[in-house]
Amino acid sequence: MKRPLIVVLNGPNLNLLGLRQPDIYGHATLDDVEQVCLQAAERLDVAIDFRQTNGEGELVSWVQECRSRANGIVINPAAYGHTSIALLDALHAVELPVIEVHISNIHRREAFRHHSYVSQVARGVICGLGVRGYAHALQAMADIIEDEG
Ligand code: DQA
């Protein structure tokens, strides 16, 4: 049987993980995050497509593409979570389960990070658990896909 496909999307500046504010985001790079996701996917017997972009339009297009090919979306929208109604609309339109991830605990940070548009469409939100949050999100998404067939 074909393995379910979970698309893992990463928004702006996450290409700088490891270099960027390590006191907040830690020392793991985006390649390390991809490895965490690949190991979780192997264990869960799901396929993943792991991507990062700095562009809001590109992120919206990638979400739209998921409609015909994916079973679920795990997304760290980064700053676009706080600002992008276009991203929220795309996530609604795609009609797939969504789990939102933030490496840092956005609720312990500046007030402008406390609100996320993506949370309105997400089944669940994992924040503050570092890059391990991605593995937890993949586990939860695999469970959702299995339960909802
Ligand atoms: C982030 C939190 C956001 O507030 C921030 O803009 C990011 C990263 C996180 O993973 O903790 O770029 O999404």
Backbone and ligand atoms as CSV (ligand in chain L), in Angstrom:
chain,resi,resn,atom,element,x,y,z
A,1,MET,N,N,0.845,-1.200,0.000
A,1,MET,CA,C,0.000,0.000,0.000
A,1,MET,C,C,0.882,1.252,0.000
A,2,LYS,N,N,0.426,2.287,-0.698
A,2,LYS,CA,C,1.218,3.523,-0.779
A,2,LYS,C,C,1.222,4.245,0.573
A,3,ARG,N,N,2.393,4.746,0.965
A,3,ARG,CA,C,2.475,5.455,2.248
A,3,ARG,C,C,1.806,6.805,2.137
A,4,PRO,N,N,1.114,7.259,3.186
A,4,PRO,CA,C,0.537,8.608,3.158
A,4,PRO,C,C,1.643,9.657,3.030
A,5,LEU,N,N,1.308,10.766,2.374
A,5,LEU,CA,C,2.287,11.852,2.208
A,5,LEU,C,C,1.934,13.024,3.123
A,6,ILE,N,N,2.887,13.394,3.975
A,6,ILE,CA,C,2.754,14.578,4.824
A,6,ILE,C,C,3.743,15.622,4.310
A,7,VAL,N,N,3.222,16.791,3.940
A,7,VAL,CA,C,4.089,17.871,3.464
A,7,VAL,C,C,4.476,18.728,4.669
A,8,VAL,N,N,5.769,18.939,4.838
A,8,VAL,CA,C,6.287,19.725,5.966
A,8,VAL,C,C,6.799,21.048,5.399
A,9,LEU,N,N,6.079,22.132,5.707
A,9,LEU,CA,C,6.397,23.439,5.131
A,9,LEU,C,C,7.011,24.358,6.185
A,10,ASN,N,N,8.023,25.089,5.764
A,10,ASN,CA,C,8.728,26.030,6.655
A,10,ASN,C,C,8.769,27.404,6.017
A,11,GLY,N,N,8.439,28.416,6.807
A,11,GLY,CA,C,8.360,29.781,6.299
A,11,GLY,C,C,9.658,30.557,6.429
A,12,PRO,N,N,9.557,31.871,6.371
A,12,PRO,CA,C,10.723,32.742,6.205
A,12,PRO,C,C,11.713,32.688,7.370
A,13,ASN,N,N,12.973,32.792,6.976
A,13,ASN,CA,C,14.115,32.866,7.900
A,13,ASN,C,C,14.472,31.539,8.569
A,14,LEU,N,N,13.664,30.518,8.336
A,14,LEU,CA,C,14.004,29.227,8.949
A,14,LEU,C,C,15.190,28.571,8.238
A,15,ASN,N,N,15.559,29.082,7.056
A,15,ASN,CA,C,16.801,28.636,6.407
A,15,ASN,C,C,18.022,29.064,7.222
A,16,LEU,N,N,17.839,30.016,8.131
A,16,LEU,CA,C,18.953,30.515,8.952
A,16,LEU,C,C,19.054,29.822,10.311
A,17,LEU,N,N,18.233,28.792,10.511
A,17,LEU,CA,C,18.310,28.067,11.798
A,17,LEU,C,C,19.747,27.615,12.053
A,18,GLY,N,N,20.147,27.716,13.312
A,18,GLY,CA,C,21.524,27.354,13.667
A,18,GLY,C,C,22.397,28.594,13.785
A,19,LEU,N,N,22.120,29.571,12.891
A,19,LEU,CA,C,22.860,30.836,12.934
A,19,LEU,C,C,22.049,31.908,13.632
A,20,ARG,N,N,20.727,31.801,13.484
A,20,ARG,CA,C,19.805,32.846,13.876
A,20,ARG,C,C,19.412,32.724,15.345
A,21,GLN,N,N,19.680,33.741,16.140
A,21,GLN,CA,C,19.238,33.791,17.539
A,21,GLN,C,C,19.253,32.406,18.212
A,22,PRO,N,N,20.439,31.794,18.330
A,22,PRO,CA,C,20.482,30.426,18.886
A,22,PRO,C,C,19.969,30.340,20.322
A,23,ASP,N,N,19.997,31.478,21.036
A,23,ASP,CA,C,19.452,31.483,22.397
A,23,ASP,C,C,17.945,31.197,22.375
A,24,ILE,N,N,17.297,31.535,21.273
A,24,ILE,CA,C,15.847,31.299,21.150
A,24,ILE,C,C,15.557,30.020,20.369
A,25,TYR,N,N,16.277,29.821,19.253
A,25,TYR,CA,C,15.924,28.725,18.345
A,25,TYR,C,C,16.842,27.513,18.446
A,26,GLY,N,N,17.926,27.637,19.240
A,26,GLY,CA,C,18.838,26.512,19.387
A,26,GLY,C,C,19.875,26.462,18.271
A,27,HIS,N,N,20.664,25.396,18.256
A,27,HIS,CA,C,21.796,25.292,17.328
A,27,HIS,C,C,21.513,24.380,16.137
A,28,ALA,N,N,20.383,23.711,16.140
A,28,ALA,CA,C,20.070,22.811,15.016
A,28,ALA,C,C,19.827,23.627,13.753
A,29,THR,N,N,20.325,23.115,12.629
A,29,THR,CA,C,20.109,23.765,11.334
A,29,THR,C,C,18.824,23.216,10.695
A,30,LEU,N,N,18.438,23.829,9.572
A,30,LEU,CA,C,17.247,23.322,8.868
A,30,LEU,C,C,17.493,21.900,8.356
A,31,ASP,N,N,18.736,21.604,7.960
A,31,ASP,CA,C,19.064,20.225,7.544
A,31,ASP,C,C,18.860,19.252,8.711
A,32,ASP,N,N,19.232,19.701,9.920
A,32,ASP,CA,C,19.003,18.842,11.102
A,32,ASP,C,C,17.509,18.613,11.314
A,33,VAL,N,N,16.717,19.671,11.102
A,33,VAL,CA,C,15.260,19.532,11.268
A,33,VAL,C,C,14.727,18.517,10.251
A,34,GLU,N,N,15.258,18.602,9.020
A,34,GLU,CA,C,14.810,17.643,7.997
A,34,GLU,C,C,15.163,16.213,8.424
A,35,GLN,N,N,16.352,16.036,9.011
A,35,GLN,CA,C,16.747,14.698,9.484
A,35,GLN,C,C,15.799,14.201,10.578
A,36,VAL,N,N,15.453,15.093,11.513
A,36,VAL,CA,C,14.486,14.737,12.573
A,36,VAL,C,C,13.186,14.253,11.929
A,37,CYS,N,N,12.735,14.976,10.892
A,37,CYS,CA,C,11.476,14.635,10.220
A,37,CYS,C,C,11.597,13.319,9.449
A,38,LEU,N,N,12.737,13.124,8.768
A,38,LEU,CA,C,12.918,11.886,7.988
A,38,LEU,C,C,12.946,10.673,8.921
A,39,GLN,N,N,13.609,10.828,10.077
A,39,GLN,CA,C,13.651,9.705,11.032
A,39,GLN,C,C,12.270,9.397,11.577
A,40,ALA,N,N,11.500,10.449,11.893
A,40,ALA,CA,C,10.131,10.240,12.389
A,40,ALA,C,C,9.285,9.578,11.305
A,41,ALA,N,N,9.444,10.033,10.064
A,41,ALA,CA,C,8.649,9.489,8.948
A,41,ALA,C,C,8.936,8.005,8.752
A,42,GLU,N,N,10.209,7.645,8.843
A,42,GLU,CA,C,10.625,6.246,8.701
A,42,GLU,C,C,9.922,5.380,9.758
A,43,ARG,N,N,9.990,5.875,10.997
A,43,ARG,CA,C,9.389,5.152,12.124
A,43,ARG,C,C,7.872,5.032,11.970
A,44,LEU,N,N,7.245,6.074,11.424
A,44,LEU,CA,C,5.786,6.119,11.327
A,44,LEU,C,C,5.274,5.523,10.017
A,45,ASP,N,N,6.208,5.161,9.129
A,45,ASP,CA,C,5.859,4.613,7.816
A,45,ASP,C,C,5.002,5.587,6.987
A,46,VAL,N,N,5.428,6.827,6.973
A,46,VAL,CA,C,4.803,7.837,6.106
A,46,VAL,C,C,5.904,8.452,5.230
A,47,ALA,N,N,5.497,9.039,4.118
A,47,ALA,CA,C,6.436,9.783,3.273
A,47,ALA,C,C,6.322,11.260,3.629
A,48,ILE,N,N,7.442,11.974,3.502
A,48,ILE,CA,C,7.365,13.420,3.723
A,48,ILE,C,C,7.987,14.168,2.539
A,49,ASP,N,N,7.514,15.394,2.368
A,49,ASP,CA,C,8.113,16.328,1.411
A,49,ASP,C,C,8.424,17.568,2.247
A,50,PHE,N,N,9.711,17.825,2.462
A,50,PHE,CA,C,10.162,18.862,3.408
A,50,PHE,C,C,10.652,20.073,2.622
A,51,ARG,N,N,10.072,21.239,2.879
A,51,ARG,CA,C,10.425,22.431,2.097
A,51,ARG,C,C,10.505,23.687,2.959
A,52,GLN,N,N,11.282,24.651,2.482
A,52,GLN,CA,C,11.348,25.974,3.134
A,52,GLN,C,C,11.345,27.047,2.053
A,53,THR,N,N,10.654,28.145,2.338
A,53,THR,CA,C,10.703,29.309,1.455
A,53,THR,C,C,10.640,30.591,2.272
A,54,ASN,N,N,11.238,31.642,1.713
A,54,ASN,CA,C,11.101,32.966,2.327
A,54,ASN,C,C,9.929,33.734,1.728
A,55,GLY,N,N,9.307,33.185,0.707
A,55,GLY,CA,C,8.267,33.920,-0.024
A,55,GLY,C,C,6.857,33.545,0.401
A,56,GLU,N,N,6.048,34.551,0.696
A,56,GLU,CA,C,4.660,34.291,1.096
A,56,GLU,C,C,3.877,33.655,-0.057
A,57,GLY,N,N,4.064,34.202,-1.280
A,57,GLY,CA,C,3.336,33.673,-2.440
A,57,GLY,C,C,3.713,32.224,-2.717
A,58,GLU,N,N,5.013,31.922,-2.578
A,58,GLU,CA,C,5.458,30.545,-2.825
A,58,GLU,C,C,4.854,29.591,-1.789
A,59,LEU,N,N,4.802,30.052,-0.543
A,59,LEU,CA,C,4.217,29.217,0.518
A,59,LEU,C,C,2.741,28.942,0.215
A,60,VAL,N,N,2.019,29.990,-0.212
A,60,VAL,CA,C,0.603,29.842,-0.571
A,60,VAL,C,C,0.464,28.847,-1.732
A,61,SER,N,N,1.328,28.956,-2.749
A,61,SER,CA,C,1.252,28.044,-3.901
A,61,SER,C,C,1.534,26.602,-3.476
A,62,TRP,N,N,2.503,26.424,-2.604
A,62,TRP,CA,C,2.815,25.062,-2.136
A,62,TRP,C,C,1.632,24.473,-1.358
A,63,VAL,N,N,0.971,25.300,-0.543
A,63,VAL,CA,C,-0.212,24.805,0.181
A,63,VAL,C,C,-1.273,24.385,-0.836
A,64,GLN,N,N,-1.514,25.223,-1.847
A,64,GLN,CA,C,-2.527,24.894,-2.858
A,64,GLN,C,C,-2.205,23.564,-3.546
A,65,GLU,N,N,-0.918,23.342,-3.855
A,65,GLU,CA,C,-0.510,22.106,-4.553
A,65,GLU,C,C,-0.794,20.860,-3.719
A,66,CYS,N,N,-0.843,21.025,-2.394
A,66,CYS,CA,C,-1.048,19.865,-1.516
A,66,CYS,C,C,-2.404,19.218,-1.741
A,67,ARG,N,N,-3.353,19.995,-2.244
A,67,ARG,CA,C,-4.730,19.519,-2.389
A,67,ARG,C,C,-4.808,18.189,-3.139
A,68,SER,N,N,-4.077,18.091,-4.233
A,68,SER,CA,C,-4.200,16.906,-5.087
A,68,SER,C,C,-3.193,15.809,-4.728
A,69,ARG,N,N,-2.263,16.095,-3.830
A,69,ARG,CA,C,-1.188,15.110,-3.648
A,69,ARG,C,C,-0.916,14.684,-2.213
A,70,ALA,N,N,-1.334,15.471,-1.215
A,70,ALA,CA,C,-0.908,15.173,0.159
A,70,ALA,C,C,-2.081,14.703,1.017
A,71,ASN,N,N,-1.725,14.090,2.162
A,71,ASN,CA,C,-2.731,13.658,3.128
A,71,ASN,C,C,-2.797,14.561,4.343
A,72,GLY,N,N,-1.766,15.401,4.528
A,72,GLY,CA,C,-1.764,16.307,5.668
A,72,GLY,C,C,-0.610,17.292,5.537
A,73,ILE,N,N,-0.720,18.386,6.271
A,73,ILE,CA,C,0.309,19.439,6.233
A,73,ILE,C,C,0.778,19.726,7.651
A,74,VAL,N,N,2.098,19.664,7.850
A,74,VAL,CA,C,2.728,20.172,9.076
A,74,VAL,C,C,3.430,21.457,8.665
A,75,ILE,N,N,3.123,22.546,9.339
A,75,ILE,CA,C,3.682,23.835,8.900
A,75,ILE,C,C,4.234,24.642,10.057
A,76,ASN,N,N,5.474,25.101,9.874
A,76,ASN,CA,C,6.001,26.177,10.712
A,76,ASN,C,C,5.946,27.430,9.833
A,77,PRO,N,N,4.912,28.240,10.010
A,77,PRO,CA,C,4.732,29.386,9.116
A,77,PRO,C,C,5.681,30.521,9.438
A,78,ALA,N,N,6.435,30.383,10.541
A,78,ALA,CA,C,7.327,31.457,11.013
A,78,ALA,C,C,6.524,32.761,11.095
A,79,ALA,N,N,7.097,33.869,10.677
A,79,ALA,CA,C,6.414,35.155,10.884
A,79,ALA,C,C,5.102,35.268,10.106
A,80,TYR,N,N,4.969,34.514,8.985
A,80,TYR,CA,C,3.705,34.608,8.227
A,80,TYR,C,C,2.513,34.089,9.028
A,81,GLY,N,N,2.767,33.278,10.031
A,81,GLY,CA,C,1.667,32.853,10.899
A,81,GLY,C,C,1.008,34.035,11.581
A,82,HIS,N,N,1.812,35.030,11.893
A,82,HIS,CA,C,1.304,36.202,12.612
A,82,HIS,C,C,0.680,37.239,11.684
A,83,THR,N,N,0.943,37.121,10.376
A,83,THR,CA,C,0.565,38.214,9.465
A,83,THR,C,C,-0.301,37.813,8.274
A,84,SER,N,N,-0.280,36.546,7.868
A,84,SER,CA,C,-0.765,36.240,6.512
A,84,SER,C,C,-2.180,35.655,6.463
A,85,ILE,N,N,-3.116,36.492,6.042
A,85,ILE,CA,C,-4.476,36.002,5.793
A,85,ILE,C,C,-4.475,35.143,4.522
A,86,ALA,N,N,-3.584,35.456,3.574
A,86,ALA,CA,C,-3.495,34.648,2.345
A,86,ALA,C,C,-3.124,33.203,2.681
A,87,LEU,N,N,-2.223,33.034,3.621
A,87,LEU,CA,C,-1.830,31.680,4.031
A,87,LEU,C,C,-2.990,30.975,4.735
A,88,LEU,N,N,-3.688,31.695,5.605
A,88,LEU,CA,C,-4.869,31.122,6.277
A,88,LEU,C,C,-5.899,30.674,5.243
A,89,ASP,N,N,-6.188,31.530,4.250
A,89,ASP,CA,C,-7.177,31.192,3.225
A,89,ASP,C,C,-6.760,29.941,2.452
A,90,ALA,N,N,-5.478,29.855,2.108
A,90,ALA,CA,C,-4.983,28.691,1.352
A,90,ALA,C,C,-5.137,27.418,2.186
A,91,LEU,N,N,-4.824,27.517,3.476
A,91,LEU,CA,C,-4.925,26.331,4.347
A,91,LEU,C,C,-6.368,25.898,4.517
A,92,HIS,N,N,-7.305,26.874,4.546
A,92,HIS,CA,C,-8.730,26.514,4.569
A,92,HIS,C,C,-9.118,25.826,3.266
A,93,ALA,N,N,-8.662,26.404,2.144
A,93,ALA,CA,C,-9.095,25.932,0.827
A,93,ALA,C,C,-8.617,24.511,0.541
A,94,VAL,N,N,-7.499,24.142,1.102
A,94,VAL,CA,C,-6.880,22.866,0.735
A,94,VAL,C,C,-7.598,21.664,1.368
A,95,GLU,N,N,-8.375,21.948,2.422
A,95,GLU,CA,C,-9.218,20.915,3.049
A,95,GLU,C,C,-8.431,19.665,3.453
A,96,LEU,N,N,-7.292,19.891,4.080
A,96,LEU,CA,C,-6.487,18.795,4.628
A,96,LEU,C,C,-6.227,19.089,6.105
A,97,PRO,N,N,-5.969,18.044,6.905
A,97,PRO,CA,C,-5.581,18.327,8.290
A,97,PRO,C,C,-4.244,19.085,8.341
A,98,VAL,N,N,-4.196,20.061,9.248
A,98,VAL,CA,C,-3.013,20.927,9.393
A,98,VAL,C,C,-2.559,20.889,10.853
A,99,ILE,N,N,-1.269,20.742,11.084
A,99,ILE,CA,C,-0.699,20.926,12.419
A,99,ILE,C,C,0.357,22.025,12.324
A,100,GLU,N,N,0.264,22.983,13.242
A,100,GLU,CA,C,1.180,24.133,13.266
A,100,GLU,C,C,2.296,23.858,14.276
A,101,VAL,N,N,3.505,24.196,13.883
A,101,VAL,CA,C,4.665,24.017,14.764
A,101,VAL,C,C,5.410,25.343,14.893
A,102,HIS,N,N,5.831,25.673,16.098
A,102,HIS,CA,C,6.818,26.735,16.319
A,102,HIS,C,C,7.897,26.159,17.224
A,103,ILE,N,N,9.131,26.441,16.881
A,103,ILE,CA,C,10.255,25.927,17.675
A,103,ILE,C,C,10.256,26.576,19.059
A,104,SER,N,N,10.046,27.885,19.071
A,104,SER,CA,C,10.021,28.623,20.340
A,104,SER,C,C,8.593,28.679,20.889
A,105,ASN,N,N,8.497,28.991,22.168
A,105,ASN,CA,C,7.167,29.177,22.764
A,105,ASN,C,C,6.715,30.608,22.483
A,106,ILE,N,N,5.896,30.772,21.448
A,106,ILE,CA,C,5.508,32.118,20.999
A,106,ILE,C,C,4.720,32.870,22.079
A,107,HIS,N,N,4.153,32.144,23.025
A,107,HIS,CA,C,3.367,32.798,24.086
A,107,HIS,C,C,4.233,33.370,25.202
A,108,ARG,N,N,5.496,33.002,25.207
A,108,ARG,CA,C,6.437,33.574,26.189
A,108,ARG,C,C,7.229,34.720,25.589
A,109,ARG,N,N,6.882,35.091,24.346
A,109,ARG,CA,C,7.677,36.110,23.650
A,109,ARG,C,C,6.847,37.389,23.464
A,110,GLU,N,N,7.256,38.241,22.538
A,110,GLU,CA,C,6.588,39.533,22.337
A,110,GLU,C,C,5.095,39.322,22.038
A,111,ALA,N,N,4.294,40.307,22.429
A,111,ALA,CA,C,2.835,40.189,22.274
A,111,ALA,C,C,2.432,39.951,20.818
A,112,PHE,N,N,3.176,40.541,19.853
A,112,PHE,CA,C,2.767,40.371,18.452
A,112,PHE,C,C,2.921,38.927,17.965
A,113,ARG,N,N,3.631,38.085,18.736
A,113,ARG,CA,C,3.760,36.677,18.354
A,113,ARG,C,C,2.669,35.804,18.973
A,114,HIS,N,N,1.851,36.375,19.836
A,114,HIS,CA,C,0.880,35.549,20.564
A,114,HIS,C,C,-0.282,35.120,19.686
A,115,HIS,N,N,-0.544,35.894,18.623
A,115,HIS,CA,C,-1.639,35.530,17.724
A,115,HIS,C,C,-1.081,34.890,16.460
A,116,SER,N,N,-1.707,33.788,16.053
A,116,SER,CA,C,-1.343,33.156,14.783
A,116,SER,C,C,-2.609,32.904,13.980
A,117,TYR,N,N,-2.655,33.422,12.751
A,117,TYR,CA,C,-3.789,33.117,11.858
A,117,TYR,C,C,-3.870,31.619,11.578
A,118,VAL,N,N,-2.716,30.983,11.444
A,118,VAL,CA,C,-2.688,29.558,11.102
A,118,VAL,C,C,-3.407,28.717,12.173
A,119,SER,N,N,-3.337,29.175,13.428
A,119,SER,CA,C,-3.980,28.406,14.512
A,119,SER,C,C,-5.476,28.257,14.308
A,120,GLN,N,N,-6.080,29.182,13.541
A,120,GLN,CA,C,-7.532,29.106,13.305
A,120,GLN,C,C,-7.910,27.900,12.459
A,121,VAL,N,N,-6.971,27.409,11.668
A,121,VAL,CA,C,-7.274,26.273,10.791
A,121,VAL,C,C,-6.585,24.988,11.274
A,122,ALA,N,N,-5.628,25.129,12.197
A,122,ALA,CA,C,-4.843,23.970,12.642
A,122,ALA,C,C,-5.656,23.067,13.565
A,123,ARG,N,N,-5.465,21.757,13.388
A,123,ARG,CA,C,-6.049,20.798,14.344
A,123,ARG,C,C,-5.384,20.948,15.703
A,124,GLY,N,N,-4.091,21.235,15.668
A,124,GLY,CA,C,-3.343,21.398,16.906
A,124,GLY,C,C,-2.115,22.241,16.667
A,125,VAL,N,N,-1.563,22.750,17.750
A,125,VAL,CA,C,-0.387,23.622,17.676
A,125,VAL,C,C,0.649,23.087,18.660
A,126,ILE,N,N,1.889,22.938,18.183
A,126,ILE,CA,C,2.979,22.528,19.069
A,126,ILE,C,C,3.988,23.660,19.070
A,127,CYS,N,N,4.237,24.240,20.226
A,127,CYS,CA,C,5.229,25.312,20.259
A,127,CYS,C,C,6.049,25.218,21.534
A,128,GLY,N,N,7.316,25.597,21.410
A,128,GLY,CA,C,8.174,25.675,22.585
A,128,GLY,C,C,8.948,24.407,22.875
A,129,LEU,N,N,8.794,23.377,22.043
A,129,LEU,CA,C,9.490,22.116,22.307
A,129,LEU,C,C,10.729,21.951,21.444
A,130,GLY,N,N,11.170,23.054,20.831
A,130,GLY,CA,C,12.364,22.981,19.983
A,130,GLY,C,C,12.070,22.199,18.711
A,131,VAL,N,N,13.131,21.711,18.072
A,131,VAL,CA,C,12.937,21.025,16.791
A,131,VAL,C,C,12.258,19.663,16.977
A,132,ARG,N,N,12.265,19.144,18.195
A,132,ARG,CA,C,11.518,17.893,18.448
A,132,ARG,C,C,10.032,18.068,18.206
A,133,GLY,N,N,9.568,19.308,18.256
A,133,GLY,CA,C,8.160,19.586,17.980
A,133,GLY,C,C,7.720,19.055,16.621
A,134,TYR,N,N,8.655,19.058,15.659
A,134,TYR,CA,C,8.314,18.540,14.321
A,134,TYR,C,C,8.010,17.037,14.384
A,135,ALA,N,N,8.790,16.300,15.168
A,135,ALA,CA,C,8.570,14.849,15.282
A,135,ALA,C,C,7.232,14.572,15.965
A,136,HIS,N,N,6.914,15.377,16.996
A,136,HIS,CA,C,5.621,15.207,17.667
A,136,HIS,C,C,4.476,15.521,16.702
A,137,ALA,N,N,4.667,16.545,15.881
A,137,ALA,CA,C,3.621,16.930,14.920
A,137,ALA,C,C,3.413,15.816,13.888
A,138,LEU,N,N,4.511,15.210,13.432
A,138,LEU,CA,C,4.377,14.121,12.451
A,138,LEU,C,C,3.671,12.917,13.070
A,139,GLN,N,N,4.011,12.629,14.339
A,139,GLN,CA,C,3.323,11.528,15.034
A,139,GLN,C,C,1.815,11.804,15.098
A,140,ALA,N,N,1.462,13.016,15.505
A,140,ALA,CA,C,0.035,13.374,15.620
A,140,ALA,C,C,-0.647,13.333,14.251
A,141,MET,N,N,0.042,13.807,13.219
A,141,MET,CA,C,-0.561,13.803,11.880
A,141,MET,C,C,-0.749,12.376,11.364
A,142,ALA,N,N,0.231,11.504,11.608
A,142,ALA,CA,C,0.092,10.100,11.189
A,142,ALA,C,C,-1.112,9.466,11.885
A,143,ASP,N,N,-1.325,9.794,13.167
A,143,ASP,CA,C,-2.485,9.269,13.900
A,143,ASP,C,C,-3.790,9.778,13.283
A,144,ILE,N,N,-3.826,11.076,12.952
A,144,ILE,CA,C,-5.042,11.669,12.359
A,144,ILE,C,C,-5.351,10.985,11.024
A,145,ILE,N,N,-4.326,10.806,10.196
A,145,ILE,CA,C,-4.531,10.201,8.872
A,145,ILE,C,C,-5.025,8.764,9.031
A,146,GLU,N,N,-4.427,8.041,9.990
A,146,GLU,CA,C,-4.863,6.649,10.207
A,146,GLU,C,C,-6.311,6.589,10.712
A,147,ASP,N,N,-6.627,7.457,11.680
A,147,ASP,CA,C,-7.981,7.465,12.255
A,147,ASP,C,C,-9.033,7.846,11.226
A,148,GLU,N,N,-8.684,8.784,10.331
A,148,GLU,CA,C,-9.695,9.318,9.423
A,148,GLU,C,C,-9.625,8.682,8.039
A,149,GLY,N,N,-8.670,7.755,7.913
A,149,GLY,CA,C,-8.531,6.948,6.686
A,149,GLY,C,C,-8.552,7.770,5.425
L,1,DQA,C1,C,8.853,30.706,14.881
L,1,DQA,C2,C,8.260,31.803,15.791
L,1,DQA,C3,C,7.870,33.025,14.993
L,1,DQA,O1,O,7.342,34.028,15.853
L,1,DQA,C4,C,9.075,33.597,14.279
L,1,DQA,O2,O,8.686,34.669,13.453
L,1,DQA,C5,C,9.851,32.586,13.518
L,1,DQA,C6,C,10.022,31.251,14.067
L,1,DQA,C7,C,9.357,29.502,15.698
L,1,DQA,O3,O,9.551,28.448,15.082
L,1,DQA,O4,O,9.551,29.590,16.912
L,1,DQA,O5,O,10.429,32.890,12.473
L,1,DQA,O6,O,7.851,30.249,13.994
